[in-house]
Amino acid sequence: MNEQIEAFLRHLADERHLSANTIAAYRTDLEQFCGFLHTRGRSQWCDVTHDDVLAFMIDLRERRYASSTVARRVAAVKSFFTFLTKRGIVQHDPAKRIDSPKVDRDLPRALTPHQVDELLELPLRAPTPERIRDKAMLELLYATGMRVGELVALNVNDIDLERGEVRCVGKNGRVRVLPINGSAATALEEYLDISRSQLARSSGSSIEALFLNHRGKRLTRQGFWLILKQYAEELGLSDLTPHMLRHSFAVHMLNAGFDLRAVQELLGHMSISTTQIYIHLNHAESQAQRARAEPRVSEVNGIADNRALVPEEK
């Protein structure tokens, strides 16, 4: 049974070009499903029935998995059996009549503009090469709304300070060119002029990565998480995550009156419905943030130079 799982995972990587993280999640889901089937005496995929798949769903719920986890695992199973059916490995799809569980989508959690200001100023209270780097990373995340994986994958030649742009490679290799202005551009310039060369000396060799760790190597996602955790503790924000800066960017842009499709393009969302979730935050909170969000959002994104970012007329 594992042979077919491996074939499916190769299909996801080679033909659907899914990310390594997504494929790892599919592997976890299907291995758990396979283990469950073994407890029911199933040793071949062609022996799996509709009742087996249904029993797996019930087992997940009885073990109090989050509804989002149940939905993801059911989706993995359904996708897997679609693959097996198309390849002729099974004649009948036992998951075909299984409905995907509905999941109440959580609203994105965002920092207030005041909290963003506090976070972005924190690294410079004790400016070291590492903290000047941290300032540049945090400013760039909030200025562009990019994902952490996209941030740490940046190379030096992806930054064009003269044009005020950063080239970002997102999911499935999709490229976005994002504007960087104001304090984000200043922080990047200081990092490149002052800190990066000092960090690069630790490696003893040239490296193309933009953001380096203390050993002169490319900073990893895990490394960024640890850095942000330290600043979160200083601010008393124990629930702060890297993705909250992306949420904050989107919420503050929309609260300031900017076009939903422009924000969609900046975030790299394939569907406008993914971006629309940001407009469902508490209306009172949005109104309270709106006036304070406009100055930094305007500065960061160079609105006057980008027609796509001009606020819609009311």
ZIBEL-V993456 format. One record per helix or strand of 2 or more residues. SS is the DSSP state (2 for helix, 1 for strand). FROM is the first residue (numbers start at 1). LEN is the number of residues. If there is no record, write none. Layout:
SS FROM LEN
SS FROM LEN
//
This chain:
2 2 13
2 20 20
2 45 3
2 50 13
2 67 20
2 113 14
2 129 16
2 148 5
2 156 3
1 159 2
1 165 5
2 171 3
1 175 5
2 182 19
2 221 15
2 242 14
2 260 8
2 272 9
2 283 19
2 303 3
2 307 3
//
